[in-house]
Amino acid sequence: MPLPLPKLKPTLKAGSRPPWVGLAAAVWVEISAGNAYNFPLYSSALKSVFGFSQQQITFLGVANDVGESVGLLPGFVCNHFPPWTVLLVGVFACFLGYGVIWLALTKTIHALPYWALWIALAVASNSNAWFGTAVLVTNMKNFPLSRGTVSGILKGYVGISAAVYTVLYSSVLEESASKLLLFLTLGIPVICLALMYFIRPCDPSGEDSSVHVHFLFTQAASVLLAIYLLVLTVLYDTVDISDAVSYVLLAIALVFLLSPLGIPIKMTLFRANSGTITPLAGSTEHLATEEGDLTQADPLLSPFSSASNLGSFFESEYASDVETLLALGEGAVRKKRRPRRGEDFKFHEAFVKADFWLLWVVYFLGVGSGVTVLNNLAQIGLAFGVDDTTILLSLFSFCNFVGRLGSGALSEHFARTRTIPRTLWMTCSLIVMVLGFVLSALALSGTLYVSIALLGVCYGFLYSLTVPTASELFGLKHFGIIYNSILLGNPLGALLFSGLLAGYVYDAEATKQGSSTCLGPECFRLTFLVLAGLCSLGTILSIFLTIRIWPVYQMLYSSGSFYLPRPSGH
């Protein structure tokens, strides 16, 4: 008698709804995780209220970057606890850190020492590490076949968050630094608490023709949002807009932010036939279908079933032990081997690899240079004679978004079709950054906006490409802690390039002018030239890394789609 067929639930497009619901919620969490980009909006207020020098303000910017990028603990926690616990820690850090800064700026707390303000800012921006790690690791595992695209989308929304906050700052918050800090203290925690339930692991989305369409829709919505926010920023700066019109314009932006939720809604209303879905091997849906095909005449364990299950991407922690027992029964014992590139590495195994350190140094040089520009953007604008630096921040944010989103789609396409490593695009970005810094140092008339735009795009490219590259070289199992260890290059670069180099040069030039504020291209010329040299070094190392890992991409993408390699450890 044949075994009874299991009762299957209706199949939805792209495998299941939960990954897309989680992605839509992750968009809002990533917008929240971009709160560190607000530092240029309230740094001038801090400088005025506390009478800080530019170097002191720059070192506060370093605290901002240290908190944002120190994510080793979130990476560890994410491997052992559900995502909601990681988000909850981020909510607490955001409320505590920004709350202290708001109290200090409004002089509710008197005589707050500089070191306490530094720690408060580091704690506040550290919420970004908890927010970003929770949503990024979860969604990378929910969409393992589209890592570059998912990374580009999520990191793109982080990049565009500066424009979102700038619009809020210019309209609802009436360009008040204290109101902005109060919103960061209360608003962001409320948003993340409301979305906490939807950020969770689920059966990964399989390969289906609609998946590509859904990603295109999400990317198109984010591009339209970025353009719309840029236009809004210019309007608020040049036109006197009434409150009623302002709220209508903000409502339109809210619709763009909610648009990714249209995908799971559409999947609920229009269901797909089960035959149109190609579930990812190892998912429960895939297993249920296979079980339905079994009959009594079929052996429950075929000669190759153990090997195929052991090779599954979602292999359990005890799979290697099972294989060892099977080998013992056959009279042979396989010794554990070290993982190969493309398989799952533990942190200590990745830490000793040359590829890890090459990727780390390239990230450190490129992103460290970019964050130096971001931290000093307000002072750069004033030095070059720009009256309203919010336009510069919005421009950098928009170009940063374009780089993050574009890098994911571009690198994903060429990895799948030509097996080209993503690090090749990192090399191109570093070359363009060299040109951007040289252009800034020359200070030719009308070129500031061009150089800021180039640097924003390249900064976004480097930041976003590091995510899928690390997962492809070292696997997803311990991705959280490996990726966050690479992110440490960001605060280190901010400390060395922004805090020590840019802050010192600026104050030295200001002293020559007999003022605390420096005016003219000389304020940052030496800084720009040094950063151009560092990006040149990063270019050379990136070329070397690309040559080293090219065979890895040929192995992973030789069939035109991501190949999930057999996990290591057996």
N, C-alpha and C positions, 0 to 999 in steps of 0.2 A: 504493500500500500504506500502510495507517495505521502510524504510529510505534508501537513497542511500549510498552505501559504500564509505568511504573516500578513496582518492587516496593515497596509501602508497608508500613511497620511497623504493628502493631496500635495503634489510637488509644486513648489513655487519657482518662479524664474530665478536663474543664477544660483540654484541649489537651495537657498533658504533666505528668509527675510532678515533674521537677526544680524548677520554681518553688515547689512546695509543700514539697518536701524542704528547699530553701533557706530558706523561711519558718520551718519548724520549727526549723532550726538557728539562725536569726537570733534567735529568742526567747531562747535561752540566751546568745547573745552580747550581746543588749541587756540582759539581767539583769546580765551582767558589766559592761556599760557604765554601769551605775548605781552604780558603787562610790564615786563622789564624794558620794553622799547619806549615806555613813557618817560624814562628818566630825562631826556632832553626837554620835556614839557614842564617839569617842575624843578630842574636843576638850577635855573636862574633864580627862582624864588628862594631856594635853600641858600644860594650864594649871597643873596641880598639880606635875608633875615638873620643869618648867622655870621655874615661878614667873612666868608671863606675865600681863600685864594683859589686861582684856577687849578693849581696842583691838588689842593684839598678836594675840590669838586671832582677832579679827574679820578682821584683815589676812591671817592664815593661811587663813581662809575665802575671802578674795578670791583667794588663790593657787589654791585648790581650784576656783573658778569660772573663773579665767583659763585654767588647764590644760584644763578640761572643754570650754570653748567656743572656744578658738583652734584652728580647724580649716581654715584656708586651705591649709596644706601638705597635710593629708590629702585635701582636695578636689582639689588639683592632682594629687597622686599617683594618686588614684582614676581620673582621666581618662586616665592614661598607662600604668598598670600593673594587673595583675589584682588582685582583692580580697584574695587570700591574702597578697600583699606588704603591703597596708595593715594587715591584721590582725597580721602578724608584727611590724611596728613598734610597734603598740599593746601587744603582749605584752611586748616589751623595755622599753617605757616603764613599764608597770605593775610589772614585776619590779624594775627599778632604783629607781623613785621610792618605792614602798611599802617596799622592802627597806631603804633608807636611814632612813626614818622609824621602822621597827621597831627597827633597830639603835640609833637615838638614844633611843627611848622605853625600851628595856630597858637603856640605859646601857652597851651594848657598845661604842658610840662615845662618848667623853667630850668635853664642851665643844664640841658642834656649834654653830656660830654660827647666829643667827636667820635670816640671809639664806640660808644653805645649806639649812635646814629648809624655808624658803619655796619655794626652787627645787625641792627634792625633791618637795614636795607638788604643785607645778604640773606637774612631769614625770609624776608618778603619775596625776593626774587627766586629763592630756592623752591618756592611753591611751583614755579614753572617746571623744574626738574621732575617733581612728583606728578604734575598734570601730564606733561609730555610723555614721560616714561609709561604711565598707565595706558594712555590711548594709543601710543605708537606701537608698543610691544603687542598689545591685544589685537590691533587691526592688522599688523604684519602677519600674525599667526592666523587671523581670520581670512586673509587674502594672500596666502603664501605664493601664489602663482603670479601676482601682480605687485611685487614689492616696490619696484621703482615708482609705479604710478601712484600707489597708496602713499608712499613716502612723500612724493611731490605734492600731492593734494594736501596732506596734513601739514607738512612744513610750509606749504604755500599760504595756508590760512594763518599760521603763526606769523609769517612775514607781513601779511596784509593787516594784521591786528593793529599795527601802529597807525595805519590810516583810519581804522575804525575808531580808535581812541582819540585821534586827532579831530575827527568830525564831532565826536561827543564833546570833546574839550572846547571846540569852537562854538558849539551851538547850545546844547542843554546845560553844560557846565560853565558857560559864560567866561571861558578862558581863565578860570580860577584854579590855581594849583591846589588849594585846600579842598575844593569840591572834587577835584580829580582824585586826590588821595583818599577822600572819604568813599568815593565810588569803588576804588580798588580795595578798600578795607571791607566793605559790606556787599557790594554788587557782585563781584567775582565769586566769593564763597557761596552766595545764594544760587548763582547759575550752576556751579559745579555740583552742589548738593542736589539740585533738581534733576541733573542728568546722570548722577552716579549709577543708578540702577541699569541704565542702558549700555554702559561700557563693560562688557563681559565677554569671555571666550564663548565661542559657539562653533558648530560644524562649519569648516571652511567652505567658502564659495567655490564651486567647481567651474570648469571652463565651459562657456556658453556664449553664443553670439551676442546675447543681450548684455553680457558683462561689459564688453567693450563700449556699447552704446551708453550704459549707465555711467561709466567712468567719463566718457566724453561729455555727457550732460553735466556731471559734477564739475568738471574742469571749465566748461563753458560758463556755468553759473558763477564760478569763482572769478573768472576773468571779467565778466560783466560787472560783478561787485567791485572789483579793484578799479576798473575804469570809472565807475559811478562815484566811488569814494574820492578818487583824485579830482574829478570834476566838482564835487561838493566842496572839497577843500579850497579850490580856487574861487568858487562862488562866495563862500563865507569870507574869504579874504578881500574880495573886490566889490561885492554887492551887499547892500544893507537889506537883509532878509527878515521879514516879520516872523513872529513866533509861530503863527498858524502854518505858514508855508514851510518853516523849518521842521515842524513835526511831521508834515506830510512827506517831506523829503526823507526824513529818518524812517518813516514807515515803509517807504519803498526799499530802503537799504535792508530793513528787517525781513522783507519778503525774499530778497536775494539770499540772506543768511539762512532762511528756512527752506530754501529750494532743495537741498539734498534730501530732505525728508520726503520729497515727492516720489523718490524711487521706491521705498518700501510701501508707500500708499498705493502706487501703481501696481506693484507686485501683489498686493492684497486684492485689488479689484479685478485684475486680469491675470489669471493663473495660467501657467504653462503646462503642457503635457509632459508626463514623466520622461518620455523618450527624448525630449529636447535637451535634457540636462546631462552633462558629463561630470558626475561627482568626483571630487578629489579622492584618490585612493586612500583608504583608511578612515573615511568618514562613516558615520553610522548609517547614513542613507545608502551608501555603496554596499556596506555589509549586509544590510537588510535585503537589498535586491538580490545579492548573491545567495543568501540563505533561502530566498524564495524559489530559486532554481534547483535546489537540492532534491533528490529523490532517494528512496531507500536503497536503490541499486548503486548510488554514488557513494564512494568512500568518504567518510567525514573528514579524514585527513589524507590528502593526496601526498605523494612523495615530495612535492615542492611547496606544500602549503606552509610549512614552518618557515622556510626561507623567505617566502613572499611576505608573510606576516612580520618576520623579523626586520625585513627591509622597509616596512611601512614607515612613513614619515611620523606617524603618531605612535611609535613603538614605546612600550612601557619601560619603566626604569629597570625592570627585571628581565628584559629580553635577552641581554647578553648572558645572564645566568642560565636561562632556559637553553640557549644555544650550546653553552658549555656542557650542560647535562646531556643533551642530545649527542654531542661529540664524544662524551665519555662512554655512552652506550655503544658507539661505533668503534670504540677502541682508540680514539684519537682525541686529543685536547688541543684546542686552538688557543694560542696565547693572545692576550689583548695587545692591540697595536695602537700606536699614536694616530690621532685623526689626520686625515689628509685635508688639504684646502678644499672647501666646499662642504665638508661634513661638520658635525656639531663639535665645537671646541668648548672645553671648560676655560674659565678665565685664565688660570695659570698656564694652560697649554697655549692659548693665544698670545699671552704676555711675552713668551720667549721667541716668538716668530718674527723674522725680519719684516714680513709684510705688515704686521701689526704696527711696528714702529715707523715704517715708511709712511703708512696711512696717517699715523698720529702726527708726525712731523709736518706732512703736507697740510693737514687740517690746521695745525697750530700756526703755521706761517701764513696761510691764506685767510682763514677766519679771524685769526688774531689781528691781522692787518685791517680787515673789514670792520671789526668791532671797534677799532681805534677811531675810524671815521665816524661811526655811529655815536660813540660816546662823546665826541667833540663836535658834533654836527652843529649845535647852536653857536658855539664859539667860532667854528669855521665860517658860518654864514655871516656873523657879525664882522669878522676880520676881513671878509671879502666885500663888505658893504651891502649885505642883504638885510633889509629892514625886518621882514617877517620870516623867521626861520622855520615856521610850521610848514611852509610850502616845501622847503628842503627835506624835512622829515617825511612828509607825505610822498614826495618824489622817491626818496630812498626806499620807503616802505613799498611803494608800488613796484619799483624795479626789483627789489628783494623778492617780492611775491612772484613776479614774472620768472625770475631765475629759479626759484624753488619749484614752481609748477612746471615750467618748461624743461628743467633738467630731468624730472621724473619721466615725462612723456618721451623726450628725445633719447635719453639713455636706454629706456625700456625698448624703444623701437629698434635701435641699432644693436642692442644686446641680443634681441630675438632674431633679427634678420641677418646680421653680419658677425655675431659673436664678438662685438667690440666691447672691451672693458669700459665701465663707467669712468674709470680714472682718466681716460683719454680726454673726457670733457672737463675734468678737473684741471688738466694741463692747459687746455685752451682758456679756461677761466683765469688761471694765474697769469697767462701771457697778457690777456686783456687788462688785468689789474695793474700790471707793470705800466702799460700805456696810460691807464687812468691816473695813476699816481704821478707819472712824469708830466702829464697834462695839467694836473693840479699844481705841481711845483712851478711850472712855467707861468701860471696865472695869466694866461692870455684872456683878452676881453671876451666875455660871454661864454667861456668854456666851463665855468664852475658847475652849471646844471648838467652839462654833458658828462663830465668826469664823475659827478655824484651818481648819475644814472648808470654809468658803466660799472662803477664799484658796487652799487646795489645789486645789479643783476649777477655779477660774479660772486658776490658774497652769498647770495641765495643759491647759486649753483653748487658751491663748495659745501655749504651747510646741508643741503638736501641730499647730494650724491653720497655723502659719507654713510648715510643710513643704510640703503640697500647694499652698498659695497661691503660694509662690515658684516651684514647678514649673509651675503653670498660667500664670503671667504671663510667665515667662522660659524655659520649656522644660526638657527633661531632659538635653540634650546636655552642658551645662556646669553642671548643677544642683549638683554637689558643691561647687564653689568659690563659687558664688553663695549657696547656702544657708548655708555656713559663714561667709561674710562677714557675713551677717545675725546669726548667732549671737554675733558679737563684742559685740553689745549686752548680752549676759548678764554677762561679766566687767566691762565698763565700768559697768554698773548696780550690780554687787556692790561695785566700788571706791568709787563715789560714795555710794551709798545705804547700803550695809552697813558698809564700812570707815571712811569719813569721818563720815557722819551718825550711824548707829546706835551705832557704837563710841564716838564722841566724847560723845554724849548720855548713854550708859550710864555711862561712866567719870566724867563730870561729876556725875551724880546719886549715884554711889557715893562720890565724894569728899565730897559734902555729908553723906552718912550716916556718914562716917568709917570706911569699909570698902572692901575691894576687890570685894565682892559687893553689888550693888544689889538691894533688895527693894521691891516696890510697883509700882503701875501707872505711876508717874512715870518709871520707868526707860526706857520706850519710848513714852510718850504723844506727845511732840513728833515722834518718828520716824514714828509711825502717821499723824499729821495731815499731815505733809509728803508721805508716800507717797500719801495720799488725794488731795491736790492734784495730784500728778504723774499719777495714774491718771485724774483728771478731764481733764487736758490730753490724755492718750492717747485718751480717749473722743472728744473733738472731732476729733482727727486721723484716727481710725479711721472716723468717719462720712464725712469728706471722701474718704478712700481708697475706701470702699465705693461712693460715688456715682461716682467716677472709673472704677472697673473693672467696674461693672455691665454695660456693653455687652460686655465681654470674656467674661463668663460666659454671656450670651445667645448669643454666637457659639459658644462651646465646647460648651454643653449644650442647644442649641435643639432637638435631636432626642430629648432624654431620655437620651442617652448621650454620653460624652466624644468630642468630635470632634478627631481628630488633625490639626492644621493643617499646611499645606504648609510645610516648613522654609524658612527665609530664606536669603539669600545668593545669589539668582539673579534 
